Amino acid sequence: MEHDRRLHPRVQIQKPVKVYIPSTRQYVGGATGDVSIGGVLLELHSARPLNVGDRIDVGVAWTGAPILAGERLIPSRVVRVHARRDGVQRLALSFMERQALAAAA
């Protein structure tokens, strides 16, 4: 049996996300799979695969508003990468600032 290393409880929720990738200066879209106070699992629609250690900024559309302000993006780091399929990559992210999640919600 595999030990769950997560520090925080997760909630299964599908919400649209906007991700800013500083290394390419591009925004890409995706969706959450689950969320905790420490991080998020998401599916990202990106032409460029991301790698463990990459830094990105994530905005979750909690309210369904069509525009997500830049100050609501959460600095994050890629901690796990799943297989890429059909232009979609599943990523596990760790939020770099825990208090940022509350401010972004």
C-alpha positions as CSV (number, residue, x, y, z in Angstrom):
1,M,0.0,0.0,0.0
2,E,1.3,3.4,-1.0
3,H,1.7,6.1,1.7
4,D,-0.1,9.4,1.0
5,R,2.6,12.1,1.5
6,R,0.2,15.0,1.3
7,L,0.2,17.4,4.2
8,H,-3.3,18.8,3.7
9,P,-6.8,17.3,2.9
10,R,-7.9,17.5,-0.7
11,V,-11.2,18.5,-2.2
12,Q,-12.3,17.1,-5.6
13,I,-13.4,20.0,-7.6
14,Q,-13.4,20.9,-11.3
15,K,-12.9,24.6,-12.0
16,P,-11.4,26.5,-14.9
17,V,-7.8,27.8,-14.4
18,K,-5.6,30.3,-16.0
19,V,-1.9,29.6,-15.8
20,Y,0.9,32.1,-16.5
21,I,4.2,30.5,-17.4
22,P,7.0,33.1,-16.7
23,S,9.6,31.2,-18.8
24,T,7.5,31.6,-22.0
25,R,5.5,34.7,-20.9
26,Q,2.4,32.8,-22.0
27,Y,-1.0,32.2,-20.5
28,V,-2.6,28.8,-20.9
29,G,-5.9,27.3,-19.8
30,G,-6.8,24.2,-17.9
31,A,-8.9,22.8,-15.1
32,T,-8.5,21.7,-11.5
33,G,-8.8,18.1,-10.4
34,D,-8.5,18.5,-6.7
35,V,-7.4,21.4,-4.4
36,S,-5.9,21.7,-0.9
37,I,-4.6,24.6,1.0
38,G,-1.1,23.4,0.0
39,G,-1.5,22.8,-3.7
40,V,-3.6,21.7,-6.7
41,L,-3.8,18.9,-9.3
42,L,-4.6,20.3,-12.7
43,E,-4.9,19.4,-16.3
44,L,-3.2,22.0,-18.5
45,H,-3.6,22.6,-22.2
46,S,-0.1,23.6,-23.2
47,A,2.0,23.2,-26.3
48,R,5.1,23.2,-24.1
49,P,5.4,20.5,-21.5
50,L,6.2,21.6,-18.0
51,N,8.8,19.9,-15.7
52,V,9.2,19.3,-12.0
53,G,10.6,22.4,-10.5
54,D,9.1,24.8,-13.0
55,R,7.5,27.9,-11.4
56,I,4.1,29.0,-12.7
57,D,1.3,31.3,-11.5
58,V,-2.2,29.8,-11.2
59,G,-5.6,31.5,-11.1
60,V,-8.7,29.4,-10.3
61,A,-12.1,30.7,-11.5
62,W,-13.8,30.1,-8.2
63,T,-16.9,32.2,-9.1
64,G,-17.1,31.6,-12.8
65,A,-16.3,35.2,-13.7
66,P,-15.0,35.4,-17.3
67,I,-12.0,37.6,-16.4
68,L,-9.4,36.7,-13.7
69,A,-7.3,39.5,-12.4
70,G,-3.5,39.1,-12.4
71,E,-3.3,39.8,-8.7
72,R,-5.4,36.7,-8.0
73,L,-2.8,34.4,-9.5
74,I,-1.0,32.1,-7.0
75,P,2.7,31.5,-7.3
76,S,3.3,27.8,-7.5
77,R,5.9,25.2,-8.3
78,V,5.4,21.9,-10.3
79,V,6.1,19.0,-7.9
80,R,4.9,16.1,-10.0
81,V,4.2,15.5,-13.7
82,H,1.9,12.9,-15.2
83,A,2.0,11.5,-18.7
84,R,1.1,14.0,-21.4
85,R,-1.7,13.0,-23.8
86,D,-3.4,14.8,-26.7
87,G,-1.9,18.2,-25.7
88,V,-3.0,17.9,-22.1
89,Q,-0.6,17.5,-19.2
90,R,-1.6,16.6,-15.6
91,L,0.5,18.4,-13.0
92,A,0.6,18.5,-9.2
93,L,1.5,21.9,-7.9
94,S,2.6,23.2,-4.6
95,F,1.6,26.7,-3.7
96,M,4.6,28.8,-2.8
97,E,2.7,31.1,-0.4
98,R,0.0,29.4,1.7
99,Q,-1.7,32.7,2.5
100,A,-2.0,33.5,-1.2
101,L,-4.8,30.8,-1.6
102,A,-7.1,32.6,0.8
103,A,-6.5,36.0,-0.9
104,A,-7.1,34.5,-4.4
105,A,-10.4,32.8,-3.5
